[in-house]
């Protein structure tokens, strides 16, 4: 298929060089999408249908076998050899069961080792006597789930479960929120939903665009190969900070200031401050054209201004409409005097210096960054617009101690950038995308939710998160509240409770924290047959922690050493002294270097075959309050795929014992 595309001759089919350039780029993208990926097989399953298509039959031909894979593959004659996993005919591979065979006689799963078929497993779904149908779990499925993880995150097309498949194939029109504990596959579900939507609505999403938002660069680097492996190369990825990067962020707020700045009430303060710039006219506008003078009275101008304010349109759009309203009033006077002005005259009047001066005075240009800077540095200006919204103490909390002289000189924080983004949207509408995936959403502030929501006002979203893993002072308290801030209050909330990644013993130990960090949340139930390696050890010093890492590195796969941020330098020094090479989060593991040293603050969303968790109490103490610290600890405890070794010198947190 790739060779066919490479051999295309476009020399006689393009009208000009522009068309040729566009077509060459499209051909190049198609060639990239068809690239072979090492150790990634093209098919992983087969479906044998019982009957030919009929009015009440599943899609499929009598006796025909469909191979299911990551993408559509056809032969030289154009006949399909592998069916895309997203096609309707592939759906029974994920959902067919003994109770509902979906007209499938046989489902075959293929097992691979480094790209070579090494096993297969058959389920005769329509044969009640077949023992494979009664098996609780597919052996190949278990092996694929428990396969060691070296390198970036991989796709799960071969192991998607029925409850996951329902979310993946949900329609483009609605927003879906997925609450899922550690290891339930919520990130993979979100990415595969994007891939499915691009398959089902490719033309529409090609026009409107798609975006995946993650918590940090390390996380985005970890997941960046999933969609390309499925042939999707056009999806943008970024963080919330990337979305609102209108100013350089060089400062940092304390928790109290960030909490107030991230509160949804700040949107009201900003709206008041923006529209307070509008001043009611006190003088008429006199337009001179030739020997004639046309006068628009102050009361008429005030009516125009009040009408525009009442329409609740963007500040900038209203400012652009005002000179046309004034020009129209002048044209009405011209017509009454017997003239016959046309649209060109109206445009000329709108550009008249007197009209421009009046608009500048009544509806001045607003610079969002300057407005936010004034709010955060001018106590009187803030008090005027925050009255009845923020308390005096809250106002003092967000006021800068050392006011900056200019926008460039200001030490903006990440929360400040979000405020500027809100102000920009009040002035000019933010561009909306067709679909946005928001991962680790529980850590966003209400104002950050609003910033993301502005990017999908005319589109839909997939919101992924776990309330128990919220590790910011403003962490989400309920999905209903968060979805309201996002502007998607009608979203469907789905819950994933089956754990595929974290071993049973590990998730049971970590779940001891749930009553303290998220009362009422359903604990994850691991479906893995292998209980996994788990141990808690009291150690003397960092040398014992390094020894624990060396012990786990004797196993196949990756190892993560997770510790409180403050302990990272000491552990890095100990590893160097012992001659143990290590990587930073986001760097790809190799056969020679399989240990990653992970600050607890960056552990979210990452996973390793084996984890050494250093000093749990230090992880808790590293956060502003105990609940946030325990949530950070819960995240760190649930990063392991095959085994967890907890080392401690200080006593363990009482909630674990």
C-alpha positions as CSV (number, residue, x, y, z in Angstrom):
1,X,0.0,0.0,0.0
2,X,2.9,2.3,0.8
3,X,4.6,1.6,-2.5
4,X,1.4,2.3,-4.4
5,X,1.3,5.8,-2.8
6,X,5.0,6.4,-3.4
7,X,4.6,5.5,-7.0
8,X,1.8,8.1,-7.7
9,X,2.6,10.5,-10.6
10,X,1.0,13.9,-10.0
11,X,2.8,15.8,-12.7
12,X,-0.3,16.0,-15.0
13,X,-3.1,16.2,-12.5
14,X,-2.4,19.5,-10.7
15,X,-3.6,22.9,-12.1
16,X,-0.8,24.9,-10.6
17,X,2.2,24.7,-8.2
18,X,0.1,25.5,-5.2
19,X,-2.1,22.4,-5.8
20,X,1.0,20.4,-6.5
21,X,2.5,21.4,-3.1
22,X,-0.7,20.6,-1.2
23,X,-1.0,17.2,-2.9
24,X,2.6,16.4,-2.3
25,X,2.2,17.2,1.4
26,X,-1.0,15.0,1.6
27,X,0.9,12.1,-0.1
28,X,3.7,12.5,2.3
29,X,1.4,12.3,5.3
30,X,-0.3,9.2,3.8
31,X,3.1,7.6,3.4
32,X,3.9,8.4,7.1
33,X,0.6,6.9,8.2
34,X,1.4,3.7,6.4
35,X,4.8,3.3,7.9
36,X,5.6,-0.1,9.6
37,X,6.2,0.1,13.3
38,X,8.8,-2.3,14.7
39,X,7.2,-5.1,16.8
40,X,3.7,-3.8,16.1
41,X,1.7,-6.5,14.3
42,X,-0.9,-5.4,11.8
43,X,-3.6,-7.8,13.1
44,X,-4.3,-9.3,16.5
45,X,-7.6,-11.1,16.1
46,X,-10.0,-12.9,13.8
47,X,-13.8,-13.2,13.6
48,X,-15.7,-16.0,11.9
49,X,-19.3,-15.0,11.2
50,X,-22.0,-17.7,11.0
51,X,-24.3,-16.1,8.4
52,X,-24.4,-13.8,5.5
53,X,-25.7,-10.2,6.1
54,X,-29.4,-10.0,6.5
55,X,-32.1,-7.7,7.9
56,X,-31.5,-9.0,11.4
57,X,-28.1,-10.5,11.0
58,X,-24.7,-9.0,12.0
59,X,-22.6,-7.6,9.2
60,X,-20.5,-10.4,7.6
61,X,-20.6,-12.9,4.9
62,X,-21.3,-16.6,5.3
63,X,-18.1,-18.5,6.0
64,X,-16.0,-15.4,5.7
65,X,-13.2,-14.6,8.1
66,X,-12.3,-11.1,9.1
67,X,-8.9,-10.4,10.5
68,X,-9.0,-7.4,12.9
69,X,-6.1,-5.0,13.2
70,X,-4.9,-1.5,13.9
71,X,-5.7,-0.2,10.5
72,X,-7.3,-1.3,7.2
73,X,-5.0,-3.3,4.9
74,X,-5.9,-4.3,1.4
75,X,-4.1,-6.4,-1.3
76,X,-3.0,-5.4,-4.7
77,X,-6.5,-5.8,-6.1
78,X,-8.0,-3.6,-3.4
79,X,-9.7,-6.5,-1.5
80,X,-9.5,-6.1,2.3
81,X,-7.1,-8.4,4.2
82,X,-7.3,-6.7,7.6
83,X,-10.3,-4.8,8.9
84,X,-9.7,-1.7,11.0
85,X,-10.6,-2.3,14.7
86,X,-12.9,0.8,14.5
87,X,-15.1,-0.6,11.7
88,X,-18.6,-1.8,12.7
89,X,-17.8,-5.3,11.6
90,X,-15.0,-5.4,14.2
91,X,-17.1,-4.5,17.2
92,X,-18.1,-8.1,18.1
93,X,-14.4,-8.8,18.7
94,X,-14.7,-6.6,21.8
95,X,-18.3,-7.2,22.8
96,X,-19.4,-10.7,21.7
97,X,-20.0,-13.1,24.5
98,X,-21.6,-16.5,25.2
99,X,-24.8,-14.7,26.2
100,X,-24.7,-12.5,23.1
101,X,-22.5,-14.1,20.4
102,X,-23.5,-11.3,17.9
103,X,-23.6,-14.0,15.1
104,X,-19.9,-14.8,15.6
105,X,-19.1,-18.5,15.5
106,X,-15.4,-18.2,16.4
107,X,-13.2,-15.4,17.9
108,X,-9.5,-15.9,17.7
109,X,-6.9,-13.9,19.6
110,X,-3.2,-13.9,18.4
111,X,-0.3,-13.7,20.8
112,X,3.0,-12.0,19.7
113,X,6.6,-11.9,20.9
114,X,8.6,-9.1,19.3
115,X,6.3,-8.9,16.3
116,X,6.2,-12.7,15.6
117,X,3.0,-14.8,16.2
118,X,3.8,-17.2,19.0
119,X,0.3,-18.3,20.1
120,X,-3.4,-18.2,19.3
121,X,-6.5,-18.8,21.3
122,X,-10.0,-19.7,20.1
123,X,-13.4,-19.1,21.6
124,X,-16.3,-20.9,20.0
125,X,-18.9,-18.4,21.2
126,X,-21.9,-20.2,19.6
127,X,-20.9,-23.6,21.0
128,X,-22.2,-24.0,24.6
129,X,-20.0,-27.2,25.0
130,X,-16.8,-25.4,24.2
131,X,-14.9,-25.0,27.6
132,X,-13.1,-21.8,26.3
133,X,-16.4,-19.9,26.4
134,X,-16.8,-20.5,30.1
135,X,-13.2,-19.4,30.9
136,X,-13.2,-16.4,33.1
137,X,-10.4,-14.6,31.4
138,X,-8.5,-15.1,28.2
139,X,-4.9,-16.2,28.9
140,X,-3.6,-14.2,26.0
141,X,-5.5,-11.2,27.3
142,X,-3.8,-11.6,30.7
143,X,-0.4,-12.0,29.1
144,X,-0.8,-8.9,27.0
145,X,-2.0,-6.9,30.0
146,X,0.9,-8.1,32.2
147,X,3.6,-7.8,29.5
148,X,6.6,-5.8,30.8
149,X,6.5,-2.1,30.0
150,X,9.7,-0.7,28.5
151,X,9.5,2.6,26.6
152,X,6.4,4.8,26.0
153,X,2.8,3.9,26.5
154,X,1.4,1.5,23.8
155,X,-2.1,1.1,22.4
156,X,-4.6,-1.4,23.9
157,X,-6.5,-2.3,20.7
158,X,-6.0,-6.0,21.4
159,X,-7.3,-5.8,25.0
160,X,-10.1,-3.3,25.0
161,X,-12.8,-4.6,27.3
162,X,-16.6,-4.3,26.6
163,X,-17.2,-1.5,29.2
164,X,-14.2,0.4,27.7
165,X,-15.4,-0.2,24.1
166,X,-18.8,1.4,24.9
167,X,-17.0,4.6,25.9
168,X,-14.5,4.5,22.9
169,X,-17.4,4.2,20.4
170,X,-19.7,6.8,22.0
171,X,-20.8,9.5,19.5
172,X,-19.1,12.7,18.6
173,X,-22.0,14.9,19.7
174,X,-21.9,14.2,23.4
175,X,-19.3,14.9,26.1
176,X,-18.2,11.9,28.2
177,X,-16.6,12.1,31.6
178,X,-14.7,8.9,32.7
179,X,-14.0,8.4,36.4
180,X,-11.5,5.7,36.7
181,X,-9.1,4.6,39.5
182,X,-5.5,3.6,38.9
183,X,-4.9,1.1,36.2
184,X,-8.5,1.1,34.8
185,X,-7.3,2.3,31.4
186,X,-9.0,5.7,31.3
187,X,-6.1,7.4,29.5
188,X,-6.0,4.6,26.9
189,X,-9.8,4.8,26.5
190,X,-9.6,8.6,25.9
191,X,-6.9,8.2,23.3
192,X,-8.7,5.4,21.5
193,X,-11.9,7.4,21.5
194,X,-10.1,10.1,19.6
195,X,-8.8,7.5,17.1
196,X,-12.4,6.1,16.7
197,X,-13.9,9.6,16.2
198,X,-11.3,10.4,13.6
199,X,-12.3,7.2,11.8
200,X,-16.0,7.8,12.1
201,X,-16.0,11.6,11.5
202,X,-12.8,12.2,9.7
203,X,-13.9,15.1,7.4
204,X,-15.6,17.0,10.1
205,X,-12.7,16.7,12.6
206,X,-10.2,17.5,9.8
207,X,-11.9,20.9,9.5
208,X,-12.4,21.6,13.2
209,X,-9.3,19.9,14.8
210,X,-8.7,17.7,17.8
211,X,-6.5,18.2,20.9
212,X,-5.3,16.0,23.7
213,X,-4.5,17.9,27.0
214,X,-2.2,16.3,29.6
215,X,-0.9,17.4,33.0
216,X,2.7,17.9,32.0
217,X,5.3,17.4,29.3
218,X,6.6,14.1,30.7
219,X,3.1,12.6,30.5
220,X,2.6,13.8,26.9
221,X,5.9,12.3,25.9
222,X,4.9,9.0,27.5
223,X,1.6,8.8,25.5
224,X,2.8,10.5,22.2
225,X,3.3,7.2,20.3
226,X,-0.2,5.7,20.9
227,X,-2.1,7.6,18.2
228,X,0.6,7.4,15.5
229,X,0.7,3.6,16.1
230,X,-3.0,3.6,15.1
231,X,-2.2,5.7,12.0
232,X,-3.4,9.0,13.4
233,X,-0.8,11.8,13.0
234,X,-2.9,15.0,13.1
235,X,-3.9,15.2,16.8
236,X,-2.3,18.1,18.7
237,X,-1.1,17.5,22.2
238,X,-0.4,20.1,24.9
239,X,-0.9,21.2,28.5
240,X,-3.3,23.8,29.9
241,X,-0.3,26.0,30.3
242,X,0.4,25.7,26.6
243,X,-3.2,26.8,25.8
244,X,-2.9,30.0,27.8
245,X,0.7,30.9,27.0
246,X,0.0,34.6,26.2
247,X,2.7,35.8,28.6
248,X,5.9,34.3,29.9
249,X,5.4,32.5,33.2
250,X,8.3,33.3,35.5
251,X,6.6,33.5,38.9
252,X,4.8,31.2,41.3
253,X,1.8,31.7,43.6
254,X,1.5,30.4,47.0
255,X,-1.3,27.9,47.6
256,X,-3.7,30.6,49.0
257,X,-3.2,33.0,46.1
258,X,-3.5,30.2,43.5
259,X,-6.7,29.0,45.1
260,X,-8.4,32.4,44.8
261,X,-7.1,33.1,41.3
262,X,-8.4,29.7,40.2
263,X,-11.8,30.3,41.7
264,X,-14.7,30.6,39.2
265,X,-15.7,33.9,40.9
266,X,-12.7,35.5,39.2
267,X,-14.6,35.3,35.9
268,X,-17.2,37.7,37.4
269,X,-14.5,40.1,38.6
270,X,-12.8,40.1,35.1
271,X,-16.1,40.7,33.3
272,X,-16.9,43.6,35.5
273,X,-13.4,45.0,35.0
274,X,-13.5,44.6,31.2
275,X,-17.0,46.2,30.6
276,X,-16.3,48.9,33.2
277,X,-14.0,50.4,30.5
278,X,-17.1,51.5,28.6
279,X,-18.1,55.1,29.4
280,X,-21.4,56.6,28.6
281,X,-21.1,59.5,26.1
282,X,-21.6,63.1,27.3
283,X,-21.0,64.9,24.0
284,X,-22.7,64.5,20.5
285,X,-20.8,63.3,17.4
286,X,-20.6,65.8,14.6
287,X,-19.6,64.3,11.2
288,X,-18.5,66.8,8.5
289,X,-18.9,65.7,4.9
290,X,-18.3,68.4,2.3
291,X,-20.4,71.4,3.3
292,X,-22.8,69.5,5.4
293,X,-22.6,68.7,9.1
294,X,-24.4,65.7,10.6
295,X,-25.0,65.5,14.3
296,X,-25.8,62.4,16.4
297,X,-27.0,63.5,19.9
298,X,-25.4,62.2,23.1
299,X,-28.6,60.5,24.1
300,X,-28.7,58.6,20.8
301,X,-25.1,57.4,21.4
302,X,-26.1,56.3,24.9
303,X,-29.0,54.2,23.5
304,X,-26.6,52.5,21.0
305,X,-24.1,51.8,23.8
306,X,-26.7,50.4,26.2
307,X,-28.2,48.3,23.4
308,X,-24.8,46.7,22.6
309,X,-24.1,46.1,26.3
310,X,-27.5,44.4,26.6
311,X,-26.8,42.0,23.8
312,X,-24.0,40.3,25.8
313,X,-21.6,40.0,22.9
314,X,-17.8,40.1,23.1
315,X,-16.3,43.4,24.1
316,X,-14.3,43.6,20.8
317,X,-17.2,42.7,18.6
318,X,-19.3,45.4,20.2
319,X,-16.6,47.9,19.8
320,X,-16.4,47.1,16.1
321,X,-20.2,47.4,15.7
322,X,-20.5,50.8,17.4
323,X,-19.0,53.0,14.5
324,X,-21.4,51.2,12.1
325,X,-24.3,52.1,14.4
326,X,-23.2,55.7,14.5
327,X,-22.8,55.7,10.7
328,X,-26.2,54.2,10.2
329,X,-27.8,57.0,12.3
330,X,-26.0,59.6,10.0
331,X,-27.3,57.8,6.9
332,X,-30.8,58.0,8.2
333,X,-30.4,61.8,8.5
334,X,-29.0,61.9,5.0
335,X,-31.9,60.0,3.5
336,X,-34.4,62.3,5.3
337,X,-32.7,65.3,3.7
338,X,-33.1,63.8,0.2
339,X,-29.7,62.2,-0.4
340,X,-29.3,58.6,-1.5
341,X,-26.2,57.2,0.3
342,X,-25.1,53.6,-0.2
343,X,-23.0,51.2,1.7
344,X,-19.7,52.9,0.7
345,X,-20.9,56.1,2.3
346,X,-21.8,54.3,5.5
347,X,-18.3,52.7,5.6
348,X,-16.7,56.1,5.0
349,X,-18.7,57.7,7.8
350,X,-17.7,54.8,10.1
351,X,-14.1,55.6,9.4
352,X,-14.6,59.4,9.9
353,X,-12.1,60.9,12.5
354,X,-14.9,62.2,14.6
355,X,-16.6,58.8,14.8
356,X,-13.3,57.1,15.6
357,X,-12.6,59.7,18.4
358,X,-16.0,59.1,19.9
359,X,-15.6,55.3,19.8
360,X,-12.1,55.6,21.4
361,X,-13.6,57.7,24.2
362,X,-16.7,55.6,24.8
363,X,-15.5,52.1,24.1
364,X,-11.7,52.1,24.4
365,X,-9.4,49.2,23.3
366,X,-8.7,46.7,26.2
367,X,-5.4,44.9,26.5
368,X,-6.2,41.8,28.5
369,X,-2.7,41.5,30.0
370,X,-2.7,45.1,31.1
371,X,-6.1,44.8,32.6
372,X,-5.2,41.7,34.6
373,X,-2.0,43.4,35.7
374,X,-3.9,46.4,37.0
375,X,-6.3,44.1,38.9
376,X,-3.5,42.4,40.6
377,X,-1.5,45.5,41.5
378,X,-4.1,48.3,42.0
379,X,-5.9,47.7,45.3
380,X,-8.7,50.3,44.6
381,X,-9.3,49.0,41.1
382,X,-9.6,45.4,42.4
383,X,-11.8,46.5,45.3
384,X,-14.2,48.3,42.9
385,X,-14.7,45.2,40.7
386,X,-14.5,42.5,43.3
387,X,-17.0,44.1,45.7
388,X,-19.5,41.5,46.8
389,X,-17.5,38.8,45.0
390,X,-14.2,38.4,46.9
391,X,-13.7,39.2,50.5
392,X,-11.2,41.8,51.6
393,X,-8.9,39.1,52.8
394,X,-9.1,37.3,49.4
395,X,-8.4,40.5,47.6
396,X,-5.2,41.0,49.8
397,X,-4.2,37.5,49.0
398,X,-4.0,38.0,45.3
399,X,-2.5,41.5,45.3
400,X,1.1,41.6,44.2
401,X,3.6,42.6,47.0
402,X,5.9,44.3,44.5
403,X,3.8,45.8,41.6
404,X,5.4,45.4,38.2
405,X,5.7,48.5,36.0
406,X,4.8,46.8,32.7
407,X,3.4,43.6,31.3
408,X,6.8,42.4,30.2
409,X,8.4,43.1,33.6
410,X,5.7,41.3,35.6
411,X,6.5,37.9,37.1
412,X,3.4,36.2,35.8
413,X,2.3,32.9,37.4
414,X,0.5,30.0,35.7
415,X,-2.8,31.1,37.4
416,X,-2.3,34.7,36.1
417,X,-2.0,33.3,32.5
418,X,-5.4,31.7,32.9
419,X,-6.9,35.0,34.0
420,X,-5.4,36.7,31.0
421,X,-6.9,34.0,28.8
422,X,-10.3,34.6,30.4
423,X,-10.0,38.3,29.7
424,X,-8.9,37.7,26.1
425,X,-12.1,35.6,25.6
426,X,-14.2,38.5,26.9
427,X,-12.7,40.7,24.3
428,X,-12.5,38.2,21.4
429,X,-14.0,34.8,21.0
430,X,-11.6,31.8,21.4
431,X,-11.4,29.4,18.5
432,X,-13.3,26.2,19.2
433,X,-12.1,22.7,18.2
434,X,-14.2,19.7,17.2
435,X,-13.0,17.4,20.1
436,X,-10.8,17.8,23.1
437,X,-9.5,15.1,25.4
438,X,-8.7,16.3,28.9
439,X,-6.7,13.9,31.0
440,X,-5.9,14.0,34.7
441,X,-8.8,16.5,34.9
442,X,-9.2,16.3,38.7
443,X,-6.3,18.6,39.2
444,X,-7.7,21.6,37.3
445,X,-9.0,24.7,38.9
446,X,-12.4,26.1,37.9
447,X,-10.7,28.8,35.9
448,X,-8.6,26.2,34.1
449,X,-11.8,24.2,33.3
450,X,-13.2,27.4,31.8
451,X,-10.1,27.8,29.7
452,X,-10.4,24.3,28.3
453,X,-14.2,24.7,27.8
454,X,-13.6,27.7,25.6
455,X,-11.6,25.4,23.2
456,X,-14.7,23.1,22.7
457,X,-17.7,25.4,22.9
458,X,-19.0,24.1,19.5
459,X,-17.4,20.7,19.9
460,X,-17.4,17.9,22.4
461,X,-14.9,16.6,25.0
462,X,-13.7,13.4,26.7
463,X,-12.9,14.2,30.4
464,X,-10.7,11.7,32.2
465,X,-9.7,11.6,35.8
466,X,-9.9,10.1,39.3
467,X,-11.2,12.2,42.2
468,X,-8.9,10.2,44.6
469,X,-5.8,11.4,42.7
470,X,-6.5,15.1,43.0
471,X,-3.2,16.6,44.3
472,X,-3.8,20.4,44.1
473,X,-5.4,22.6,46.8
474,X,-8.2,23.3,44.3
475,X,-8.7,19.7,43.2
476,X,-12.1,18.8,41.8
477,X,-14.6,17.9,44.5
478,X,-17.3,16.4,42.1
479,X,-17.5,15.8,38.4
480,X,-20.9,17.6,38.2
481,X,-19.2,20.8,39.5
482,X,-16.2,20.4,37.2
483,X,-18.4,19.8,34.1
484,X,-20.4,22.9,34.9
485,X,-17.2,25.0,34.8
486,X,-16.3,23.3,31.6
487,X,-19.6,24.3,30.0
488,X,-20.6,20.6,29.6
489,X,-23.1,20.2,32.4
490,X,-25.1,17.6,30.3
491,X,-22.1,15.3,29.9
492,X,-22.5,11.6,30.7
493,X,-20.4,10.4,33.6
494,X,-19.0,6.8,33.3
495,X,-17.1,4.9,35.9
496,X,-14.4,2.3,35.3
497,X,-13.7,0.1,38.3
498,X,-12.0,-2.9,36.8
499,X,-8.2,-2.6,37.3
500,X,-6.0,-4.1,34.5
501,X,-2.7,-2.5,35.4
502,X,-2.1,-2.5,39.2
503,X,-1.6,-5.9,40.9
504,X,-4.2,-7.1,43.5
505,X,-1.9,-6.8,46.5
506,X,-0.7,-3.3,45.5
507,X,-4.2,-1.8,44.9
508,X,-5.6,-3.4,48.1
509,X,-2.8,-1.7,50.1
510,X,-3.2,1.7,48.3
511,X,-7.0,1.5,48.8
512,X,-6.5,1.9,52.6
513,X,-6.1,5.6,51.8
514,X,-9.5,6.0,50.0
515,X,-11.7,6.6,53.1
516,X,-9.4,9.5,54.0
517,X,-9.0,11.1,50.5
518,X,-12.2,10.3,48.6
519,X,-15.0,8.8,50.9
520,X,-17.6,7.0,49.0
521,X,-15.5,6.3,45.9
522,X,-15.7,2.7,44.7
523,X,-12.3,1.0,45.2
524,X,-10.6,-0.5,42.1
525,X,-11.0,-4.3,41.8
526,X,-8.0,-5.8,40.1
527,X,-8.9,-8.4,37.5
528,X,-5.3,-9.7,37.2
529,X,-4.6,-13.3,38.0
530,X,-1.0,-12.5,39.1
531,X,-1.2,-10.9,42.5
532,X,2.2,-9.2,41.9
533,X,5.2,-8.6,44.1
534,X,4.6,-6.5,47.1
535,X,6.8,-5.7,50.2
536,X,7.2,-3.0,52.8
537,X,10.7,-2.7,54.3
538,X,12.3,-0.6,57.0
539,X,15.7,0.6,55.8
540,X,18.7,2.4,57.4
541,X,19.7,4.9,54.7
542,X,19.7,5.7,50.9
543,X,22.2,2.9,50.3
544,X,19.5,0.4,51.2
545,X,17.0,2.2,48.8
546,X,19.6,1.9,46.0
547,X,20.0,-1.8,46.9
548,X,16.2,-2.3,46.6
549,X,16.3,-0.7,43.1
550,X,19.1,-3.1,42.0
551,X,17.1,-6.0,43.3
552,X,14.1,-5.1,41.2
553,X,16.2,-4.3,38.1
554,X,17.1,-8.1,38.0
555,X,13.6,-8.6,36.7
556,X,12.5,-7.9,33.1
557,X,11.0,-4.5,32.4
558,X,11.2,-0.9,33.7
559,X,11.7,0.2,37.3
560,X,10.7,3.6,38.8
561,X,12.2,5.0,42.0
562,X,9.5,7.4,43.3
563,X,10.3,9.8,46.1
564,X,9.3,13.1,47.6
565,X,10.7,16.0,45.5
566,X,12.9,17.1,48.4
567,X,14.6,13.7,48.5
568,X,15.4,13.5,44.8
569,X,18.9,15.1,45.0
570,X,20.1,12.8,47.8
571,X,18.8,9.7,46.0
572,X,20.4,10.9,42.7
573,X,23.7,11.2,44.5
574,X,23.4,7.7,46.1
575,X,22.6,6.2,42.7
576,X,25.6,7.9,41.1
577,X,27.9,6.7,43.9
578,X,26.7,3.1,43.4
579,X,27.2,3.4,39.6
580,X,23.5,2.8,38.8
581,X,22.4,4.7,35.7
582,X,19.0,6.4,35.8
583,X,16.7,8.5,33.7
584,X,14.4,11.5,34.3
585,X,10.6,11.2,33.8
586,X,9.8,11.4,30.1
587,X,13.1,10.0,28.9
588,X,12.7,6.7,27.1
589,X,14.1,3.6,28.8
590,X,16.6,1.4,27.0
591,X,17.9,-2.2,27.5
592,X,20.9,-0.7,29.4
593,X,19.1,2.0,31.4
594,X,15.7,0.8,32.9
595,X,15.6,2.9,36.1
596,X,13.7,6.2,36.2
597,X,14.1,8.6,39.2
598,X,10.7,10.2,39.6
599,X,9.7,13.1,41.8
600,X,6.3,12.4,43.4
601,X,4.9,15.6,41.8
602,X,5.6,14.2,38.3
603,X,4.5,10.6,38.9
604,X,0.8,11.0,37.9
605,X,-0.1,9.2,34.7
606,X,3.2,7.3,34.4
607,X,3.7,3.5,35.0
608,X,6.6,1.1,35.5
609,X,6.8,-2.6,35.8
610,X,8.4,-2.3,39.2
611,X,8.4,0.6,41.6
612,X,10.4,1.4,44.7
613,X,8.5,4.0,46.8
614,X,10.9,5.8,49.1
615,X,9.7,7.3,52.4
616,X,5.9,7.6,52.2
617,X,5.6,10.0,55.1
618,X,8.0,12.4,53.2
619,X,5.7,12.3,50.2
620,X,2.8,13.3,52.5
621,X,4.8,16.0,54.3
622,X,5.8,17.6,50.9
623,X,2.3,18.9,50.3
624,X,0.5,21.9,51.8
625,X,-2.0,19.8,53.7
626,X,-2.5,16.2,54.8
627,X,-5.3,15.3,52.4
628,X,-3.4,16.5,49.4
629,X,-0.3,14.7,50.7
630,X,-2.2,11.4,51.1
631,X,-3.6,11.8,47.5
632,X,-0.1,12.3,46.2
633,X,0.9,9.1,48.1
634,X,-2.0,7.2,46.6
635,X,-0.8,8.2,43.1
636,X,2.8,7.1,43.9
637,X,1.6,3.8,45.3
638,X,-0.3,2.9,42.2
639,X,2.3,3.3,39.5
640,X,3.5,-0.3,39.5
641,X,2.4,-2.9,37.0
642,X,4.2,-6.0,38.4
643,X,5.5,-5.2,41.8
644,X,5.9,-2.5,44.5
645,X,8.6,-2.3,47.2
646,X,8.0,0.4,49.9
647,X,11.1,1.5,51.8
648,X,11.0,3.7,54.9
649,X,13.1,4.9,57.7
650,X,10.5,7.2,59.4
651,X,7.2,5.6,60.6
652,X,4.6,5.0,57.9
653,X,1.6,7.3,57.7
654,X,-1.0,6.1,60.2
655,X,-3.6,5.8,57.4
656,X,-1.6,3.0,55.8
657,X,-1.1,1.0,59.1
